[in-house]
Amino acid sequence: MGVRHAREYADILKDLTAAVGEIDSSYTFFEMEPEEWEALTVDDRNEVMEALADDVFFGLGEDPVIAVGNGVITYNNKHHIIEVSQGEKVTQIIRLI
């Protein structure tokens, strides 16, 4: 199916990278331990979050709801958005068009 979008992928990836970076324990998506995450440099952490955002974006095409750390990322194809939630709150909305 894929995630349909009209915005530039680079812009979506930038927004999604920032959003997943705000999710508590998002690094656990890659089965990293807190000590491993803490040992990374800021640049390395940014690279991990960008890889996570890329994986999630393409994964949403197969499964519209993906758990990441203490959050959930949902693809809403009717409204052409990706919602990033923690607990009961939507913390970010990434527009796809």
C-alpha positions, 0 to 999 in steps of 0.5 A, a space after each residue: 500500500 505505502 504511505 501516500 504523500 505529496 510533500 517532499 520526502 526529505 521534509 517529511 523525514 525531517 519532521 518525523 525524525 524530530 517527532 520520534 526523537 521526542 518519544 521517551 525510550 524511542 531507541 528501544 525500537 532498535 533493542 538498544 539499552 539505555 546505557 548504549 543510548 547514553 554512550 552515543 554522541 549527539 550526531 550518532 543519536 540524530 542518525 539513529 533517530 533518522 534511521 528510525 523515522 525512515 523505518 517507521 515511515 515505510 513500515 506505516 505502509 504495511 501497518 498503520 500503527 507502530 509502537 515506538 518506545 513509550 509512544 505510538 505512531 499512526 498513519 491516518 490516510 484519510 487526513 493525509 497525516 502521521 500522528 505521534 502520540 504518547 499516552 493519551 496525547 497526540 504530541 505531533 502531527 506530520 502533514 503528508 500533503 
